[in-house]
Amino acid sequence: MRTELFIAKRYLFAKKSTNAITWISWISVIGVTIGTAALFLILSVFNGFEELNLIYAKKLSPDLKIMPSVGTKFNKSSLDTNLFVTPAINYYVNVLEDNVLLKYNNSQYFATLRGVSQQYLQSKEIDSVLRAGTFTLQENGQAYAVIGKGIENALGIDITQPIEQIMVLAPKQNSRLNTLDPASSLNSAAIYASGIFAVQQEMDERVMFVPIDFAENLFAQENKLSSVDIYLHDGKEMLAYQKILASKLPAKFMVKNRFQLNESLYKVLNTERWAVYLVLTFILIIAICNIIGSVTMLIIDKKKDIAVLRTLGATKNQIQKIYFYEGMMISLLGTFIGLFLGAGFAILQAKFKLISIYSSTGEYLQAYPVKLIYTDFLLVFATVFIISFIANWFSAKQSSSASNDIRWAIAAN
């Protein structure tokens, strides 16, 4: 063991002449421990929320979506459905959607009406997003709607009430608004709600699923589609098959994968994660600043030791290394303890659901999700190490001025 490191270790773990310095050093360790554990835990919680959001997004999102490059709709005949006859594709869904006005009792609400073909019901994830009712779009020749939780709340819809229907209004194609009789410029249709789904707030507040025949009649667009949603047998082939499909499609079509369809969600999650990381890093900097105070106090207390070491031939650089190692040992000790405690609590939370999420009404929702990622260990360690290295380097430089007082220290002895 190098002499500088040995002396630094003795300063940290041996009893100091001034008891206050001992307390300051260990308070610094505790501060770094708490900051490190908090940073690691918050990153683990964000990993959990990210995974949870992406799982829910996957439930009602296709692997691939074919859309027109220009405009919002295209003719059915312009797309060769033979492209979808391949072992890689499990099934595909024709989609026709547009904005509509919903009326229920005395309430009105703007939403997106999404007409889907019957193949949509092949999804195994449908039942997992239901909060009430069933995911029924058609039964005995009767069309039904499945609405988002946000639409239900906005309109006060009661799906157990079989009398009142939802009135759906959409503008007529290529018609001018009649200011004297606005209703004449709108197509309208009534439909019962069979179920309520909840996935994400954005989708819950605007999407309403209906049979595609209902949408075609309402919009008077029997030969139009908004997109074709593709569901693969193996989701891992999504990116590879996207390239194959893109090379076969006419230029007026484009194909997007699930990540591109939920691009805004990924950006929001990533932005929030790094914003919280920066805030907690600033808090960690404040905690590490305590080490500067601890090392400074130690330098003042050990002026005589510095003088003796200089007399024995120690250089200024060696003196600085002693106090640099002292500060780094405080930082690393707090870092390792913090990572251990943070990872331990995250594992306990994942296994025993210690902390739960409650709504504003006090209703239990679920336990806080956590997910441990090994790169977070490296990220937190690197963050603390870099900040500590800079802080301890500057604090150790103060020992240079103390080493110039050799005569004073020797005289004091």
N, C-alpha and C positions, 0 to 999 in steps of 0.2 A: 504494500500500500504506500502510495506517495506520502511524503512528509506533510504536505499542505492538506491533503485529504484526511490524514490521521488527526491532525490538530483540529480541523473543522469538525470532525466527528466528536472529539472530546468536548469541544465548546458546546455542541448541541445536546449531548446526552449526559455530560458530567454536570455536577452541581456548580452553578455560577456564583461568583462572589456577591452579586446583587440579585436578590430573589425576584425583583420586578422584571429583570431581563429574561429570566426563565419563563415567567408568565407571558410576557410579550411574545416570546418565540413560539410557545405552544398555542397561544391564541391565534398566531399567524397560521400555524398548521391547521387549526380548526376552521379558520376562515377559508383557506384554500380547499379543505375537505368539503365544506358545505357548498362552495361555489362549483367545484368539480362535480359533485353528486347531483346538484340541481341542473347543471348544463347537460349532463348525460341523461338524466331522467326526462327532461323536457324533450330532448331529441328522440328518445325512445317513445314517448307519448305521441309526438308528431309522426313518427314512423307508423305507429298503430293506427292513428286517425287516417293517414294517407292510405294505408292498406285497406282500412274499412271503407273509405270513400270509393276507392277503385273497385272494390268488390261489389258495392252497390251499383256503381256505374256500369260494371260489366253485366249485371243482371238483365238490364233492358237495352243494352247497346250491342249491335252486331259486331262481328269480327271485321267485316269489310262493308263499305257502303258505296254503291255506284250512284253518282249524281251527274247532272248536266254541268258542263264547264261554264256555260253561259245561261243565265235564267234560272228558274226554280223548277220547271217541269219539262218533260219530254214525251214524245209519242211512244206508246208501247212498241209499235212496229219497228222503231229505229234501233232497238236493242235485240240482238240475237240471243235468245234464251238457251241455245245449245251450248253457249259458253259455260253454263252452270251445271251441265251434265258431266260431272267429273267425280271420281272417288273422293277427292279432297273436300268437296262441299257436302255438308250434311243436308241442308235445306236452304231455300231463299224465300224472301218475303217481299211482295210488291207493296209499296207505300205511296199513298197520296195524302198530302197534308197541306193545310193552309190555315190562316188566322180566321177566327170566327168570334161572334158575339154570343154569349150564353145568357139566357134569361131563366130565372127560377123564382117563382112567386114574384116578389117586387124587387128582386136583386138582379144586377147585370154584371157581367165579367167577361173580359177579353181573354181568349185562350187559343191554343193551337190544336186543331182537330187533326188527329193522325189516323187515317184509315189504313188498315193493314189486312192482308189476305189471311186466310184461315191457317196457313202454315205457321203463323206467328205463335200459335198456341202450342207448338211442339217444344218450345223452350222449357227446360226443366227448372228455370229460375223464377218463373212467373208466380207460383204460389208463395215463394219466400218473400215477395215484396208486398203481398196483400195485407191490408190492415183491417178490412171489413168486406163482407160479401164474397163473391167469386169472380174469377177472371173469365166471364162469359161475354162473348161478343155477339153471338147469334144462337137462338134456340127456338125451334118450331116456327121458323120463318120470321121471327121477331128480332130486330136489331137491338143491341144493348151497348151501353158505354161503360168503360172503366176509367174513372177520373182520378186525378192526383189529390192528395190530402189537402193541398193548398186551395184547390178549386172547391172542394167540399166545405172548407171553412169559410171561404169568401162568399159562397152562395147559400150556405146553411142547408145543404142538401141532406136529406134523410133517405138512405137507400132502402130502409125498411118500410117506407111509406109508398105503397103501390099506386097511388092515385096521381100525384103530381109528376109531370114529365119535365125534362130539361128542353127548353126551346133553343134551337141552334140556328143562328142567322149568318148568312154569308152573302157578299155582294155578287150580283149577277155578272157574268162575264161580258165584257165589251158593252156595258150599259152605262148611261149617264145617270147621275143622281137626280132624281125628281124631287125638287125642293118642296113642292106642294104635297107630294105623297111619297115620302122616303121609303115606306114599306114596299112600294112597288119595285124598288131597285134592289130588293133583297130576296134571296131564296131562303126558305125556312123549312125546318123539319123538327119533329119532336122525338125524344128518345128517353128511355128509362136508364138509370144508372144501376149496374149490377154489382160493382165492386169499387173499392177505394185502394189505391196503391200509394206507397211512400218509398222513394229512393233517395232523391236529392232535392233540396229546396227549390232549385231552379226548375227542375222537371216537374216536381209536385205542384207547383203553382201555375203551370201553363199547359200541360199536356193532357189530352183526353183521347183515349183509344176507342175507335169504332170500327165496324166492318168496312172494308174498302168499298163495298157496294153502296153503303150509306153515304160515304164521302163523295163517290162519283155522282150520285143523284143530287146531293146538296150543291156541289160545285158545278154540276152540269159538264163534267169532264170525264166521259166514259173511257176515252182512249188515252188518257194522260196518267203519268206517274211522276212522283217527286223523287223517288229513289228506289233502288233494289237493295235490300239488306241481305247480306250473305253470312251464313253461320257455318263454320268449318267443323269437320270432325275433330281436328287437333288444332287448338288455338295457337300452339307453338309455331305452326306453319304460316301464321298470319302475314308476317312481313315478306316471306318468300313468295307466297301465293299472290300477294298484292302486286309484286313486280310482274309476275306472269300474266295476271289479269290485265294490268295496265298496258302491257305490250299488245294485247289482243283487242282491246276496246277501240272503237273509233275515236278520233281526235276530239269530238264534241263531248266526250264523257271523261270523268275523272273518278278515281277510286281512292277512298280514304280508309285508313285502319282505325281501330278503336282508340288508339292514343291520339291520333289527329282529330277525331271526333270530340274527344274530351280534353282538347288542348288547353282550354281556359282553366279547367279544373286542375290540371297538372301545374300550370303556371301559378295559380293561387296557392296551392299547397307548397310549392317550392319557395315562393316568395315569403309566405308566412314562416316557413321553417327557418330560412336564413335571417329574417328580421328578428325572430326570437333568439336565434343564435348570437346575433350581434349585441342585442340588449343584455343577454346573460354574460357575454364576454366582457362588456363594460363593467358589470358587477364584479366579475372575476378579477378584473384589473384593479378595482378598488381593494379587493381582499388581498391581492398580491402586494399592493402598496404597503400593507402592514409589515411585510417582510423587510422592506427598505428601512422602516423605523426600527425593526428588531435588530437588523445588522448594524445600523448606525449606532444604536445604544450599545451594542456589543463592542464596536470599535472604540467608543469613548471609554468603556469599562476596561478594555484590554490594552490601553496605551502603553502600560508598562511592559506587557508581554511583547508588544510590537518593538519596543525599544531593545529589549533583550534579544529578540530574534535578529534584529538588524546588527546588533553588536556581534552576534555569533556568525554573521556573514550572510544572512538572508537578504535577498534583493527585494526591491519594491514590488516587482512582479509576483514574487512568491508570497509576499504578504497579502497582496490583492487576491490571489488565488484562494488563500485560506478563507477569507470572508465571502468570496464568490461561491466556493463549495458549501459554506455554511448556509447561505441563502438558498442554493439549489437543493440541498438536502431537505430544508423545510418545505420547499415547493413540491418536490417529488414525493416526499412522505405524505403530504396532504393530497396530492394527486392520486396516488395508489389507493389510499384509504377511501377517498371520494369515489373512485371508479368501482371499488369493491362494494361500497355501500349502495351506490346508485344501481349497479347491476343486480345486487341482491334484492333490493326493493322492487325493481322491475320484474324480476323472476317471481317474487311472491305475489305481486299484483296480477301477473298473467295467470298464475295458478290458482290463487284463492280469491281474486276479485275483491281486494280490500277496500278500494274506493270506487263508488258508483256515481253515475251521472243522473241528475234529476232535472226534470223540466221546471219551468217557472211556477207550475201549479203543484209542485212537490211529487209528481208522478215519477216512479222509477223507470229509467230508460234502459241502462246497461252499465257494465263496469267500464272504467276508463281503459281503452285499448292500449297496449304497449307492445313494442316489437324491438328486440335487440338486434342491432346490426354491427358486425365486427368493425366496420369502417368508422363507426362512431367512437369506438375506443381510441382509434388512432387519431381521429379528428380532435377529440377532447384533450388527449395527451399532448398532441402537437401544439394546440392552442395554449395550454398552460405552460408548456416547456418554453415556447418562444417568448411569451410575455415575461415569464420568470427570468429567462436568460438576459433579456434587456434590462429588467429592473435590477437584478442582482449585479450585473456588470457595472451599472452606474453607482450603486450603493457601495460596491467594493472599491471603487476608485477613491472613495473618501479616506481609505486607509493610507493613501499616499501622503496626505497632509499630516496624518497622525504620526507617520514614520519619521517625519522631519523633527519631531520633538524628542529625539533620543536623549539629549542632554537634560531636558526637563524631567523626563522619566527616571533617568539614572539618579539625578539629584534628589528626587522624591524618595527614592529607596534609601 
